Amino acid sequence: MRRDFEYVVVGLGGLGSATAYWLARGFGEAVLGLEQFEIGHARGASQDHSRIGRLSYHTPAYVQLAGESYAAWAAVEKELESRLLVRTGGLDLWPLNAAIPMDDYTSSLSDQNIAYELLDAPEIMARWPAFVLEEGTTGLFQADAAIVPAAKCNAAHIRLARAHGAMLLDNSPVESITTRGGEIEVSVGSDVYRCRSLVIAADAWTNELTAPLGTKLPLTITQEQVTYFATPHVDEFAPERFPIWIWMDEPSFYGFPVYGEQGTKTGQDVGGEEVTATTRTFDPEPHALERVQSFLRKHIPRSLGPVIYTKTCLYTMPPDRDFVIDALPGHPNIFVAQGAAHAFKFASLIGKIMSDLASAGRSGHPIDGFKIDRPALIDPAAPKHFLV
Ligand SMILES: Cc1cc2nc3c(=O)[nH]c(=O)nc-3n(C[C@H](O)[C@H](O)[C@H](O)COP(=O)(O)OP(=O)(O)OC[C@H]3O[C@@H](n4cnc5c(N)ncnc54)[C@H](O)[C@@H]3O)c2cc1C
């Protein structure tokens, strides 16, 4: 078995499989990817039918990055010769006195010259009669929002990376990473792989790998869940007729038209209990389900139906809920990609950025805000601000 590579990627979830793909596009067989579980497993953050892709974000930098993420997906679709993203349009909803500032979104979109519509409650309900909204609710409709089919995207990145010559190994848990004379050694059981540059895309497991290298990130891990409901009104919630939506308040909910299952999907953002990657369970939390059902009974009653299933999943968040995309302090050739529990839409772009950093040490994309030594990651008293 080959032991020497130029590049090693640890973790082949959404971000790691994308990194392996973009590295393999440039460096083929010089790339090794290592995944501790089977590829496509459901223990992390990236395995489901759908994730929200959108341009509407709370800062101009994220809006710009979101736009560039569409270009990265388009490059993958071109190589695949088939579409991945399913455009539906996206509706961000602000009830009166909402907890999340609408101005952050409208000013960021305007700053980046991205078109959007502001709609009042009667206009929204005329366009999408399934919504039941109180007077004073405002909607921001942005037409480019799309379903990003997570499981399909991961499989595509994996398949294309292998087609370019990358070696991707599953059931290969990395136990230690050490540096020796400019080389990096990666231990998997009794196997030791060597490389010049390494990317850690391990999300909830990040600190298990970075702490022995001197960096422990202040990450909060929560067990989240989404539920698929077998609505009897499937046609009304078809992707071409019903948008992705986000309720911009506390609690914050989000939902999808019918995709992947014969039902709608809804979840609460940051609604779960704090866990670790080891203590998490796969058991749905009944109170969380009830919160979602009572919200839908009030605002989108026709989207409800018998529960098809509820799927649990891990959020991993720094205090400011911004990504970590940077080299490890003291290790210029070891890079970390951590998605702050909103990164799937950016997965292919982050993969491209990690490939640039690992091979050239820099990236042309706006990543200055994701430094590993920023105050929110250094100051132990930094406030946690997860709702953005
Ligand atoms: C319920 C839910 C809804 C979400 N909705 C959205 C959304 O609508 N839009 C959006 O953009 N984002 C969304 N996100 C966030 C997004 O899914 C994540 O940010 C993204 O999937 C993180 O990808 P990842 O590759 O970093 O993590 P993961 O997929 O968890 O991958 C990390 C991988 O590293 C592996 N690993 C860890 N340690 C080791 C080791 N020692 N050796 C080998 N392998 C190792 C793990 O097994 C795992 O496969 C959502 C997340 C959840 C949970």
The ligand as an SDF file (V2000), in Angstrom:
LIG
                    3D

 53 58  0  0  0  0  0  0  0  0999 V2000
  -29.7070   19.4090   10.7330 C   0  0  0  0  0  0  0  0  0  0  0  0
  -28.7040   20.2010    9.9440 C   0  0  0  0  0  0  0  0  0  0  0  0
  -29.1600   21.0830    8.9800 C   0  0  0  0  0  0  0  0  0  0  0  0
  -28.2450   21.8440    8.2470 C   0  0  0  0  0  0  0  0  0  0  0  0
  -28.7290   22.6570    7.2620 N   0  0  0  0  0  0  0  0  0  0  0  0
  -27.8570   23.3340    6.4890 C   0  0  0  0  0  0  0  0  0  0  0  0
  -28.3330   24.0830    5.3790 C   0  0  0  0  0  0  0  0  0  0  0  0
  -29.5380   24.1340    5.1190 O   0  0  0  0  0  0  0  0  0  0  0  0
  -27.4150   24.7300    4.6020 N   0  0  0  0  0  0  0  0  0  0  0  0
  -26.0620   24.6570    4.8570 C   0  0  0  0  0  0  0  0  0  0  0  0
  -25.2920   25.2830    4.1260 O   0  0  0  0  0  0  0  0  0  0  0  0
  -25.5720   23.9490    5.9130 N   0  0  0  0  0  0  0  0  0  0  0  0
  -26.4370   23.2920    6.7200 C   0  0  0  0  0  0  0  0  0  0  0  0
  -25.9750   22.5340    7.7500 N   0  0  0  0  0  0  0  0  0  0  0  0
  -24.5390   22.5490    8.0710 C   0  0  0  0  0  0  0  0  0  0  0  0
  -23.7450   21.6520    7.1720 C   0  0  0  0  0  0  0  0  0  0  0  0
  -24.4360   20.4520    6.9320 O   0  0  0  0  0  0  0  0  0  0  0  0
  -22.3660   21.4140    7.7900 C   0  0  0  0  0  0  0  0  0  0  0  0
  -21.7370   22.6640    8.0350 O   0  0  0  0  0  0  0  0  0  0  0  0
  -21.4760   20.5790    6.8860 C   0  0  0  0  0  0  0  0  0  0  0  0
  -22.1480   19.4370    6.4640 O   0  0  0  0  0  0  0  0  0  0  0  0
  -20.1920   20.2170    7.6170 C   0  0  0  0  0  0  0  0  0  0  0  0
  -19.4700   19.3360    6.7940 O   0  0  0  0  0  0  0  0  0  0  0  0
  -18.1370   18.6630    7.3530 P   0  0  0  0  0  0  0  0  0  0  0  0
  -17.5560   17.9040    6.2290 O   0  0  0  0  0  0  0  0  0  0  0  0
  -17.3120   19.6970    8.0230 O   0  0  0  0  0  0  0  0  0  0  0  0
  -18.6480   17.7250    8.5400 O   0  0  0  0  0  0  0  0  0  0  0  0
  -18.9900   16.1520    8.5210 P   0  0  0  0  0  0  0  0  0  0  0  0
  -19.8820   15.7860    7.4110 O   0  0  0  0  0  0  0  0  0  0  0  0
  -19.4250   15.8120    9.8950 O   0  0  0  0  0  0  0  0  0  0  0  0
  -17.5730   15.4750    8.1870 O   0  0  0  0  0  0  0  0  0  0  0  0
  -16.5300   15.3200    9.1030 C   0  0  0  0  0  0  0  0  0  0  0  0
  -15.9590   13.9450    8.7860 C   0  0  0  0  0  0  0  0  0  0  0  0
  -14.7000   13.7830    9.4500 O   0  0  0  0  0  0  0  0  0  0  0  0
  -14.6180   12.4050    9.8260 C   0  0  0  0  0  0  0  0  0  0  0  0
  -13.5850   12.2920   10.8420 N   0  0  0  0  0  0  0  0  0  0  0  0
  -13.5840   12.8990   12.0550 C   0  0  0  0  0  0  0  0  0  0  0  0
  -12.4840   12.5350   12.7720 N   0  0  0  0  0  0  0  0  0  0  0  0
  -11.7800   11.6810   11.9740 C   0  0  0  0  0  0  0  0  0  0  0  0
  -10.5600   10.9490   12.1270 C   0  0  0  0  0  0  0  0  0  0  0  0
   -9.8440   11.0150   13.2480 N   0  0  0  0  0  0  0  0  0  0  0  0
  -10.1240   10.1670   11.0990 N   0  0  0  0  0  0  0  0  0  0  0  0
  -10.8380   10.0780    9.9360 C   0  0  0  0  0  0  0  0  0  0  0  0
  -12.0210   10.7320    9.7450 N   0  0  0  0  0  0  0  0  0  0  0  0
  -12.4670   11.5140   10.7330 C   0  0  0  0  0  0  0  0  0  0  0  0
  -16.0330   12.1160   10.3400 C   0  0  0  0  0  0  0  0  0  0  0  0
  -16.2890   10.7500   10.4440 O   0  0  0  0  0  0  0  0  0  0  0  0
  -16.8760   12.8210    9.2700 C   0  0  0  0  0  0  0  0  0  0  0  0
  -17.1950   11.9890    8.1930 O   0  0  0  0  0  0  0  0  0  0  0  0
  -26.8450   21.7450    8.5020 C   0  0  0  0  0  0  0  0  0  0  0  0
  -26.3780   20.8430    9.4640 C   0  0  0  0  0  0  0  0  0  0  0  0
  -27.2850   20.0660   10.1770 C   0  0  0  0  0  0  0  0  0  0  0  0
  -26.7650   19.1350   11.2150 C   0  0  0  0  0  0  0  0  0  0  0  0
  1  2  1  0
  2  3  1  0
  2 52  2  0
  3  4  2  0
  4  5  1  0
  4 50  1  0
  5  6  2  0
  6  7  1  0
  6 13  1  0
  7  8  2  0
  7  9  1  0
  9 10  1  0
 10 11  2  0
 10 12  1  0
 12 13  2  0
 13 14  1  0
 14 15  1  0
 14 50  1  0
 15 16  1  0
 16 17  1  0
 16 18  1  0
 18 19  1  0
 18 20  1  0
 20 21  1  0
 20 22  1  0
 22 23  1  0
 23 24  1  0
 24 25  2  0
 24 26  1  0
 24 27  1  0
 27 28  1  0
 28 29  2  0
 28 30  1  0
 28 31  1  0
 31 32  1  0
 32 33  1  0
 33 34  1  0
 33 48  1  0
 34 35  1  0
 35 36  1  0
 35 46  1  0
 36 37  1  0
 36 45  1  0
 37 38  2  0
 38 39  1  0
 39 40  1  0
 39 45  2  0
 40 41  1  0
 40 42  2  0
 42 43  1  0
 43 44  2  0
 44 45  1  0
 46 47  1  0
 46 48  1  0
 48 49  1  0
 50 51  2  0
 51 52  1  0
 52 53  1  0
M  END
$$$$
